[in-house]
Amino acid sequence: MSAARRLALILPVLALAACGPKTESLGKVGGAPPSLILATRLLTPDGNSLGEAELLQMAGGVQLIATVKGLPAGQYGMHLHAVGRCVGPDFASAGPHFNPMTRQHGRDNPMGAHMGDLPNLEVSDKGVGEVNIMLTGLRLVDGDAPLLDADGAAVVLHAKPDDYRTDPAGNAGSRIACGEVKRQ
């Protein structure tokens, strides 16, 4: 992602942080710049790029910014997986969702949610989908349960929407794209 595009996506979040009350989805962003930025391309099993994702470690959590292009309109489940390995055709190599607290899946599950659970990605009629969310409390490299360990992590896009409650993966279907997230 270009620096200009990254700035265009970050500035609205920082502006909201400076303007008083914050929405729940943005969490506590604060005005400090990210302490770490990691990017990945979301690749299909045959190696074609569907888009990219960036994870920015901020004071209050991790901001996830992702853009995909070329998918049919609809909702797609998206999760952070525990292993930074994306081997097709099924991307099972990415392991399960990032879940250091050993909870069940889904924000609507009374025994959930995994720290790797994300909102569905909405793709428009033009074939473009974007997400920009603050994952409050998540850390990339420090804290009690950082996302990145020796084998990294992965951003995985699924074929169907996440139902936000069914354990272990929200009935989100097959894994259609995967991006490895590793510290350089």
C-alpha positions as CSV (number, residue, x, y, z in Angstrom):
1,M,0.0,0.0,0.0
2,S,1.4,3.4,-0.9
3,A,2.3,5.9,1.8
4,A,-0.3,8.3,0.4
5,R,-3.1,5.6,0.5
6,R,-2.0,4.6,4.1
7,L,-2.1,8.2,5.2
8,A,-5.6,8.7,3.6
9,L,-6.9,5.7,5.5
10,I,-5.3,6.6,8.9
11,L,-6.1,10.4,8.9
12,P,-9.9,9.9,9.3
13,V,-9.3,7.7,12.3
14,L,-6.8,10.1,13.9
15,A,-9.2,13.0,13.2
16,L,-12.0,11.1,14.9
17,A,-9.8,10.4,17.9
18,A,-9.1,14.2,18.3
19,C,-12.8,15.1,18.0
20,G,-14.2,13.9,21.3
21,P,-16.3,10.7,21.6
22,K,-15.1,7.7,19.7
23,T,-17.2,5.0,18.0
24,E,-17.0,1.5,19.5
25,S,-15.4,0.1,16.4
26,L,-12.5,2.5,16.5
27,G,-11.6,2.0,20.1
28,K,-9.2,4.4,21.7
29,V,-6.9,5.4,18.9
30,G,-5.1,8.3,20.4
31,G,-2.9,10.7,18.5
32,A,0.4,8.9,18.5
33,P,1.7,7.4,15.3
34,P,1.9,3.6,15.0
35,S,4.9,1.9,16.6
36,L,4.9,-0.8,14.0
37,I,3.4,-1.3,10.5
38,L,3.2,-4.6,8.8
39,A,1.7,-5.3,5.4
40,T,0.7,-8.4,3.5
41,R,-0.9,-9.2,0.1
42,L,-4.0,-11.4,0.2
43,L,-3.3,-14.1,-2.3
44,T,-5.6,-16.8,-3.8
45,P,-4.5,-20.4,-3.9
46,D,-3.1,-19.9,-7.4
47,G,-1.1,-16.9,-6.3
48,N,-3.3,-14.1,-7.7
49,S,-3.6,-11.0,-5.5
50,L,-7.1,-10.0,-4.3
51,G,-5.8,-7.1,-2.3
52,E,-3.7,-6.2,0.7
53,A,-3.9,-5.8,4.5
54,E,-2.0,-3.6,6.9
55,L,-1.7,-4.0,10.6
56,L,-0.6,-0.9,12.6
57,Q,0.3,-1.2,16.2
58,M,-1.2,1.8,17.9
59,A,-1.3,2.7,21.6
60,G,-4.7,1.2,22.3
61,G,-4.5,-1.8,20.0
62,V,-4.0,-2.8,16.4
63,Q,-5.6,-1.0,13.5
64,L,-6.4,-3.3,10.6
65,I,-6.8,-1.7,7.1
66,A,-7.7,-4.1,4.3
67,T,-8.8,-3.6,0.7
68,V,-9.8,-6.3,-1.8
69,K,-10.8,-6.1,-5.4
70,G,-12.4,-8.4,-7.9
71,L,-14.8,-10.5,-5.8
72,P,-18.5,-10.7,-6.4
73,A,-20.7,-8.4,-4.2
74,G,-21.5,-9.7,-0.8
75,Q,-20.0,-10.4,2.6
76,Y,-16.9,-12.4,3.3
77,G,-15.6,-13.7,6.7
78,M,-12.2,-12.4,7.6
79,H,-10.0,-13.6,10.5
80,L,-6.5,-13.4,12.0
81,H,-5.1,-16.9,12.1
82,A,-2.4,-18.1,14.4
83,V,0.2,-19.2,11.9
84,G,2.0,-17.1,9.3
85,R,2.0,-19.7,6.6
86,C,-0.3,-19.5,3.5
87,V,0.1,-22.7,1.5
88,G,-2.7,-23.5,-1.0
89,P,-5.0,-24.8,-2.0
90,D,-6.9,-24.7,1.3
91,F,-4.6,-22.5,3.4
92,A,-5.0,-25.0,6.3
93,S,-1.3,-24.1,7.0
94,A,-2.5,-20.8,8.6
95,G,-3.9,-22.8,11.5
96,P,-6.9,-21.8,13.6
97,H,-8.0,-18.3,14.5
98,F,-5.7,-16.4,16.9
99,N,-7.2,-17.4,20.2
100,P,-4.8,-17.1,23.2
101,M,-7.6,-16.9,25.7
102,T,-9.1,-20.2,24.4
103,R,-12.6,-18.8,24.0
104,Q,-15.2,-19.9,21.5
105,H,-15.8,-18.2,18.2
106,G,-17.8,-15.1,17.6
107,R,-18.9,-11.8,19.1
108,D,-22.4,-13.1,19.4
109,N,-21.3,-16.3,21.2
110,P,-21.6,-16.0,25.0
111,M,-18.3,-17.9,25.3
112,G,-16.5,-15.9,22.6
113,A,-14.8,-14.2,21.0
114,H,-11.4,-15.2,19.6
115,M,-8.9,-12.3,19.5
116,G,-8.6,-13.2,15.8
117,D,-12.4,-12.7,15.0
118,L,-13.0,-9.8,12.7
119,P,-16.1,-8.2,11.2
120,N,-17.2,-9.4,7.8
121,L,-15.7,-7.7,4.8
122,E,-18.5,-6.1,2.6
123,V,-17.7,-6.1,-1.1
124,S,-19.7,-3.6,-3.2
125,D,-21.4,-4.1,-6.6
126,K,-18.1,-2.6,-8.1
127,G,-16.2,-5.6,-6.6
128,V,-14.3,-3.5,-4.0
129,G,-14.3,-4.2,-0.3
130,E,-12.6,-2.2,2.5
131,V,-12.3,-2.6,6.2
132,N,-10.7,-0.1,8.6
133,I,-11.1,-1.2,12.3
134,M,-9.3,-0.8,15.6
135,L,-8.9,-4.1,17.4
136,T,-8.7,-2.7,20.9
137,G,-6.4,-4.5,23.3
138,L,-4.7,-6.6,20.5
139,R,-0.9,-6.2,20.3
140,L,1.4,-7.3,17.5
141,V,4.7,-7.7,19.3
142,D,4.3,-6.9,23.0
143,G,1.8,-7.3,25.8
144,D,0.4,-10.4,27.4
145,A,-0.6,-12.2,24.2
146,P,1.0,-10.7,21.1
147,L,-0.3,-11.8,17.7
148,L,3.2,-12.3,16.3
149,D,5.3,-15.2,17.6
150,A,8.1,-17.1,15.9
151,D,5.9,-18.3,13.1
152,G,4.0,-15.1,12.6
153,A,0.2,-14.9,11.8
154,A,-2.0,-14.7,8.8
155,V,-5.0,-12.7,7.5
156,V,-7.5,-15.1,6.0
157,L,-10.5,-14.3,3.8
158,H,-13.3,-16.8,3.7
159,A,-15.8,-17.6,0.9
160,K,-18.9,-16.9,3.0
161,P,-19.9,-14.4,5.7
162,D,-19.1,-15.1,9.4
163,D,-22.3,-15.8,11.4
164,Y,-20.4,-14.4,14.5
165,R,-21.4,-17.3,16.7
166,T,-20.7,-20.8,15.4
167,D,-17.5,-22.3,16.9
168,P,-14.8,-22.6,15.6
169,A,-15.0,-20.4,12.5
170,G,-18.5,-18.9,12.1
171,N,-19.6,-21.1,9.2
172,A,-17.5,-18.8,7.0
173,G,-16.7,-21.5,4.5
174,S,-13.5,-22.2,2.7
175,R,-10.4,-20.1,2.9
176,I,-10.2,-18.2,-0.5
177,A,-7.2,-15.8,0.2
178,C,-4.4,-15.6,2.7
179,G,-1.7,-13.2,3.6
180,E,1.3,-14.0,5.8
181,V,2.1,-11.4,8.5
182,K,5.6,-11.6,9.8
183,R,8.0,-9.2,11.4
184,Q,10.9,-8.3,9.0
